[in-house]
Amino acid sequence: MTSLVEQRLAAQGLTLPEPPGATGNYLPFTLDGTTVYLAGATNDVGGEPHLRGKIPLDHGLEAAQEAARICGLNLLACLKRACGGDLDRVERCLSVRGYVNATPDFALVPAVINGASDLFVLAFGEAGKHARTSIGVATLPRNALVEVDAIFRLKS
C-alpha cells in the first residue's frame, strides 16, 4: 500500500527515486529512538548531479529551486527506508539545512532552499514545517548545485 505522503506527491507528478547510497564512510541515515538524522543529499538524478556549477553564474533561481526539490526527494527516499517503507510514520520535520554552490554576492540562498522546504510541507502538511538554515558555499561534492540534510521525528 502506498502511503498518504506518497499519494500527495504523486498528485503533483512527483515520485520518490531509489534512495542514494553513501559515497564514503558514513550512513545515509541514523535512527536514534524516534529521531531520524538524514545525511546530506545533493541534487542527484541517477547517481549524478542534475545541475552542476554556481548560481547565478551557471543557473537561475528557478533551476536552483528545482535542484533543492530534487535533494528533498532524495532525502524522502532515504527517510522512507528509515521508516520501514511507510512515510506515514513521520510525525514531523524538525530541521533542514541547505547548502547552495553560489557566488559570494548571491543573496537569495534561502529562496533556493525553499525548493526543499516547500516539498516537505507538500508531503507532510503542517508537520512538514521546520527550523532551517540556508548557507552559500564555495563548492559542493561533484560540483553539485545544492545539498540538503534534515532531521525528522517518527511517531512513537
N, C-alpha and C positions, 0 to 999 in steps of 0.2 A: 504494500500500500504506500502511495506517495504521501508525504507529509503535507500539512496545510501550507507550510512555508514554501515548499517546492511548487505547490499549486499556485500560490500568489506570484511566484517568479515566472512560472510557465504562462500565466495570464498576460504577462508583459513580454513574452517571447524570449525569456531567459531560461537557460538550463545550466546545471552545475557541471563543470568539467571533471575529469579524473583529478583526484587530489594530487597536487605537486609533491614530489618526494624531496627529501633532504639532499642538498648538493655538497654537504660537508659533514663534520662531526657534530651533528645536532639532530633534534627530533622535530618533525613538522608541528607537533603539539605536545603539551604535557597536561595531564589532568591531576589536579590537587583537590580532592574532595569533589565539590560541585563546581570548581572553577577550572575553566579551560584556557590555557595560555597558548595562543597561536603564534608560531614563528612568522617572521616577515615573509610575505608573498609578493613577488614582483608581478608585473603585467604580462605574464607568460601565457601564451596560447600554443599548445602542442610542444611545450618544453623550451620555447624561445620567446624572448620579449616581443610582444606585439608591436610596440613602438620603442625605439632607441633614440638617445640623444637628449638634448636640453630644451626645456621650454623657456622662453618663447622662440629661441633660435630655429629649432627644427620642427616644432609642432605648436598648434594653437591651443587655447584654453579648452575648447570642446573635446579635442582629441585627447588631451591630458586627463580630463574628467572621465572619459571612456576608459582610459588606461587604469585609472583608480577603481572604476567599477569592475574591471577585469580582475584586479587584485582582490577586490571584495568577493567575487565569485570563487576565486581560488581559495580564499580563506573559508568560505562557507562549505566548500567541498571537504576541506580538512576538518572543519567543525562537525560535519555530518559523520565522518569516520569516528571522531571523538565521542559522538552521541550514540554510537552503535547503529548508525543508519537512520536515526529518527530526529530530525531537526525540531520537531515539536517538543522535544525535551528541553529546549533552550528557554530559560527564564528571562534573561535579558543580556544585552550587550553592555558591558561595563566601561570599556575604554578602547579607543582606537588611536594609533599613532601612524601618521603618514609622512613619507619622505618623498620629496619631489626633486628630480635632477633638473636644477634650474640655474639660470644665470644669477649672479649676485644681486642684480637690480630687479628681479622678478618679485613683485609684491603680492601676487594673487595665489600663493601657495595654499592657503585654506580653501579657496574656491576649487582648486584641483581635487583636494581630498573629499570635497562634497560628493564626488562620484561614488566613493565607497560608503560614506555616511548615508547618503540617500538610499543606496541599495539595502543597507541594514534596516532602515526604517520601513522600506517597502516590504522586506521579508518578515519583520517581526512587529510592525506597528510601533506603538509607544515603547514597547520593550526593546526596540532597536535603537532608541536614543541613548547617547553615551557621552562620556567625557572624551575630549580629543586634544591631541597635539598635532600640529602641522609644521613641518620643517623643510626648508630648502637646503639641498646638499650639493656638494661638488661632483659626486659621482655615485652610481649605484651598481650592483652586480650586473655584469654583461652590458653595461651602459643602458640598462632599462630606464624608462622614463619615470616610473613610480614604484614604490614599495610601501606596503601597509602591513601592520600587525594589529592584533586585537586580543582582548580578554573578554570571555563570556562566562556567565553563570548558568548552570543547569538546574532544573527543578530537582528537588530532593527526592 
